[in-house]
């Protein structure tokens, strides 16, 4: 099934069936695969469809800023998780918002039209999951507001909040397992069903417990974003919370609170996440532990232990991805 993607002129973007040989990632088992490559960049797209869900995994690589339009039809819930990079998105009739890496949003998927802006020169990975009514019926007694939201009875929706939320570690872990854990074909589908339902339940549970929290002010958002840029500028360097707060001329407590509220992680946790994922990327490219560790600001002796603690497997167990 080709997704309904358009450019700003509303001309459809055609994806070719199959998978390019030069792709740096392997397609998911049993997934339908599509791709497109033009002078302005490329799209890799995978889709798995069952009675319980429709799973779509996109990898966008554009050389310049691109804006795409998409349309979805049908009743149910749509979940969008940014796994890599950041995008600016808007729903029809609503204000635009930025989804950073590690954040998610829930939508009522009925006749949704979205506009997404992708930055140039950056790679973006997005996981979209669509759940029909039979996939979440068992959750309705647990979350009464969800039933009202789906019927559009509330002027201010509780679950379908018009801003992204930092995903809990359990959501990101389950997503990672879907993409990288493989079993024999007769077990794979059952495994995916468990993990995809887990993702939806955790997103609903997180929203249920956090939706009434105070939304960050524009000043707090700017503060958190400035700290993010400083951290990402050089992940080999470690700033203490005190040092960052001094650079930004704010209190340490305000910075910590604003950053966690915006990105769902503490300042050092965020740096650690960046370091581990960059290290994994370099190892898959064939780099040695002794060169990867200092690149991400760590000693080789500490790196091997921290890597295994973070991912659950040894750094030396990674095999280079063939190009």
Residue, then its C-alpha position, 0 to 999 in steps of 0.5 A: x500500500x503506497x501512502x498518500x504523500x504529496x508535495x506542496x503543489x499537491x502532486x503525488x509522490x510515487x514510491x517504487x516497490x522493492x528495496x534499494x541495494x545501497x540502503x544502509x539498513x535492512x528491511x523488517x521481516x515480512x514488510x512491504x518495502x518502497x523507496x524513492x530517490x531524486x536529486x533532492x533526496x530519498x525516502x525509504x518506507x516499510x509497511x506491515x499490515x495486520x487486523x490489529x495495526x498498520x505499522x509504517x517506518x519511514x526514513x527521510x533523507x533530504x538535501x534541502x528543506x522539504x514539505x510533504x502533505x499526507x492524508x489518512x482515512x479511517x477510524x482509530x488512533x494514530x501514533x507518531x514517534x520520532x526515532x531520529x532527527x526532528x520535524x515540524x508538523x501541523x494538523x489541518x486547522x491546528x497550529x504547527x509543532x516540532x517533534x524532537x527525537x524521542x518524542x511522540x504524539x497521538x492523533x484521532x486518525x479519522x480523515x487526518x491531513x498533515x503537513x510535515x517540514x523536514x530539515x535539509x541535510x538531516x536524516x529523519x526516522x519516523x514510526x507511524x502506527x495505526x490502530x483500528x477500533x478492535x485494537x484498543x477496545x480492551x483499553x477503553x474501561x481503563x481510560x474513559x476519556x479516550x472514548x469521549x475523545x474519539x467521539x469528539x465530544x470534548x472541546x479540549x481533548x485529553x489524549x489527543x493533545x496538540x503538542x508532542x510529549x517525551x516518550x518514556x524509556x519503555x516506549x522507545x525500548x519496545x520500538x527498538x525491539x520491533x525494529x531489531x529483534x527477529x524470530x522465526x516467522x511463526x513467532x515474529x507476528x505474535x511478538x510484534x503484536x505484543x510490542x505494538x500493543x505495549x507501545x499504545x498502552x504505555x502512550x495512553x497510560x503516560x498521557x493519562x497520568x501527565x496530560x494535566x501537567x503545566x505546559x512549558x512556557x515559551x521561555x522554558x522551551x527556549x531554555x531547553x532548546x538552547x541547552x540541547x544545542x550546546x550539548x549536541x554541538x560536541x558530545x565528547x564534552x561534558x558540561x555540568x548542570x551548573x556550567x550550562x546554567x551559568x552559560x545560559x544565565x539561569x538557575x540550575x533548578x530552572x534549567x533542569x526542570x525545563x529540559x526534563x519537561x521538554x525532552x523527558x530526560x535529564x541533561x546528562x541522560x540526554x548526553x548519554x543517549x546521544x553518545x551511545x547511539x553515535x557509538x553504535x552508529x560508528x561501530x556498525x560502520x566498522x570503527x574499533x572500540x578504542x577509536x569510538x570511545x574517545x570520539x564520544x567522550x569516554x574511556x575505552x574501559x568505561x565505554x564497553x561496560x556502559x555500552x552493554x548496560x545501555x543496549x543489553x549487548x556487547x559492543x564487540x558483538x556488533x557486525x558491520x553493516x554492508x553498504 
